[in-house]
Amino acid sequence: MAAAPELAARLRHVFWIGGGSGAGKSTIARRLADRYGWRLYATDDVMRDHAGRATPEEAPLLHRFMAMDMDERWVNRSPEVMLETFHWFRGEGFGLIVEDLLRLPREPCVVVEGFRLLPHLVKPLLDVPRQAVWLLPTPDFRQAAFRSRSVPGEEFVWRTSDPARAGRNLVERDRMFTTRLEEETGRLRLRTVRVDTATAEDELAERVTRAFGL
């Protein structure tokens, strides 16, 4: 892969929306793509493809996770262990995101979104700081987002032997991940938008638009 300055120049048409789970990344990215005629690249949509492309040597945590059953993944481990060993949170497969983006035409612009956009990995790829923003949901906002879904937490927890415990583990893991994002974006002086229960979708879209300098 090319050096970071060269990559930043080749990716200057890309806008990045990272952040915690349930913060509205996908919704805002779709709105911006529709508004400006941009291409949308959702990192969640390519996780299965990337898992198939990443070798055990390139992504050891991913392959260990794939070998676990559902209880090993979500019930039997502490949220702290889940946080530290979750492959996407450790940046495994991020290079595949970059490879995909480099294959896309430079017109129109691309908005890429997802929790896999770790600040320390994205920053070297920015031609200017305004190309990226991270959405940081408050705990109250995340709880409200989960309550609004058809099941509490993510649907896959219902494939475990203890969905309630799995859901609690997941919520706590994601809370700690959001805290980590907040600390990292602050240290790297990257742009963030806090999302709470009083934040309407239109307001959030405008705040992200301003963060991008559009």
N, C-alpha and C positions, 0 to 999 in steps of 0.2 A: 504494500500500500504506500502511496505517496506521502511525503512529509506534510506535517500539519499546515504550514503556510500555503502550500500548493493546493491542499484539499480545501482550505478555507476559500481560496479564490474560485475553485471549481464548484463550490457549494454556496456561493453568495446569493443564489436565487432561492435558497431554502430557508423557511421559517420553522422554528422548533417550539413546540408546546409540550413541556414535561410537567410533572407534578404527581401528587399523591393520588391514590385510588379514590374514585368517586368525586373528583373535583370538577368535572365537567369538561375535561380535555377534548373528548371526542365530539361533544356537542358544539363547542366553540370552534374547533377545527373545521367541522362540516359547514358551519355558518360562514366562516371566512372563505373557505373554498368556493361556496356558492356565491358569495358577495363579489369576490374578485376574479372568479373564473380560474382559480388555482387548482392544481392537482393535489389530491389528498392521499397521504401515505400514513396508514394507521399501523403502528408497530404490533398491536395485538393481533391483527389479521395475518401477520407473517410469522407468528411464533412457531406454528407447526412446521412450516417450511424451513425455518432457521434451525429448529431442533433436528430436522433430518439432514441438514447440510453441515452441522457442527460435529466434528469428530470428538471422541472421548479425550484426546490429547488437548484439543482446543477448548473444550467445555466440560471439564471433569465433574463440576457440580451439577450441571444439567443432566448428565448421564446417570449420576447417582440418584437424582430425583426421579428420573424416568424409571429406574429399577424399583422404586418404592411402591408399596400399595397405598391406598388412600389414607388408611389410619397412620401409617408411618409418616406420610406427608403432612397431615393436618391435625391429628389427634395426639399422637404419642411424643411429639417434640414440643419444647417450650417455644413461645413466640420469639424469644431471644435467639435461639438456635435457628429457627425458621428464617429470621431476618438475616443472620450472618451467612447462611448456607444457600439462600435462594439465588439461583444462577443468574437470573436477569438483574437482580439487585447488585450483583457483583460485576456486572458488565459483560458477562459471557454473551457472545452473539452480537455485540454492538458493532463489530466490524462488518457483519453481514448487512446491517442496516445501512452503513455507509456505502458498501458495495452496491446495494440496490439503488440508492439515491444517485450514485455516479452513473448508473446505467440509464437513468431517466433523461429525457430531453431537458435542456436548460430553459425552455419556454413551454408552458407557462411556469410561474413560480410554483413551488411545492410547499405545502404545510404538512409537517410530520408531527405526529402526536403519540404520546404514550408514556407510561411510567418508566420504560426502559431507557429514557433519555436522561442519563445521569449527568449532573452538572459538570463534573471534572472531565467527562468524556466529550461533552458537547462544546465546552468553551474553546478548545484549540481549533475547532472547525468553524468558528464564527469570524466572518470578515469584519463585522461590526457588532458590538454587544446587543443592539436592538433586535437582532435576528432571533433571539430566544427569550422565552419567559416560562416560569414555572408557577403552576397553580397550587397553592397550599391550602387545603381544606381544614377548617377548624374541626375539633372532635364533634361538636354539635352538628355541624353540617354533614359529616360522614354518617353519624347516627341517623339523621333525617333521611339521607340518601338511601341507606340500607332499609329503613322502615318503609320507604316508598316502593320498594321492589315487591314482587309477588311472594318471595320467601326471604326470611331474615338472612342477610349475608349473601354469599355467592351460592349459586345453585349446586355446585359440585360438593359442598359440604354434606349434602343429603345422601351422598354415596359413601359416607363414612359410618362407623358404628355409633358415633356420638356427635350428631350434627351440632348440638348446642355448644359443646366444648370446641369443636372445630371452628365454629363461627367466632367464638370468643378469641381463640388463638389468632385467627385471621385478622380480626379487627385490631387486636393489640399489635400484631406484627406490622400492619399497615400504619398504625399510629406512630410507631417508632420510625418507620421508613419516612413518613412525612417530616418528623422532627429532624431526621438526618438530612433530608433535602433542604430544610430551612437553614440548618447550620452550614451546609456546604455552599448554598447559593450566597449566603451572607459572607462567608470567607472569600469566595471568588468574585464577589461584587457583581452578581448576575441579577437580572430583573425577576421579580416575583409579584404575584397578585394573590392576596389572601381572599379566600372564599368562605363566607359564613352564611348562616341561614337567612340573613337579610339581603343577600346578594341576588338580585333578579338576573335571569339569563341575559336579557338585553344589556343590563349594566355590565355584566361580566364580559360580554362580547366587546363592548366599547372600551373597557379597561385594557383588554388584551390588544385591541386595535391601537390604542394610544401607546402601549408599551412597545409595539412594533414600529411606532413612528409613522403610521399610515394616515 
